[in-house]
């Protein structure tokens, strides 16, 4: 999956519950953080 495909999928993902209401572990945030670091550092 490309970063663009991931971002399009991520944008469409519904929230499972309101922030602070419950906890759900997911690696999605770490993948998103990796994309952000790549963009800011101009490195892949």
C-alpha positions as CSV (number, residue, x, y, z in Angstrom):
1,X,0.0,0.0,0.0
2,X,1.4,3.4,-0.9
3,X,1.4,6.3,1.5
4,X,-1.3,8.0,-0.6
5,X,-3.5,4.9,-0.5
6,X,-3.0,4.7,3.3
7,X,-3.9,8.4,3.8
8,X,-7.1,8.0,1.7
9,X,-8.1,5.0,3.7
10,X,-7.2,6.7,7.0
11,X,-9.3,9.7,6.2
12,X,-12.4,7.5,5.6
13,X,-12.0,5.4,8.8
14,X,-14.7,6.2,11.3
15,X,-13.9,6.8,15.0
16,X,-14.8,3.8,17.1
17,X,-15.8,6.0,20.0
18,X,-15.4,9.6,21.3
19,X,-11.8,10.6,22.4
20,X,-11.2,9.8,26.1
21,X,-14.2,7.4,26.2
22,X,-12.3,4.1,25.6
23,X,-8.9,2.7,24.5
24,X,-8.2,0.7,21.3
25,X,-4.6,-0.2,20.4
26,X,-3.7,0.3,16.7
27,X,-0.5,0.7,14.7
28,X,-2.2,3.2,12.4
29,X,-0.8,6.2,14.4
30,X,2.7,4.8,14.2
31,X,2.5,4.4,10.4
32,X,1.0,7.9,10.2
33,X,3.9,9.3,12.3
34,X,6.4,7.5,10.0
35,X,4.8,9.3,7.0
36,X,5.0,12.6,8.8
37,X,8.7,12.1,9.7
38,X,9.5,11.1,6.1
39,X,7.8,14.3,4.7
40,X,9.5,16.6,7.2
41,X,13.0,15.1,6.8
42,X,12.8,14.6,3.1
43,X,14.0,11.1,3.6
44,X,12.4,7.7,3.1
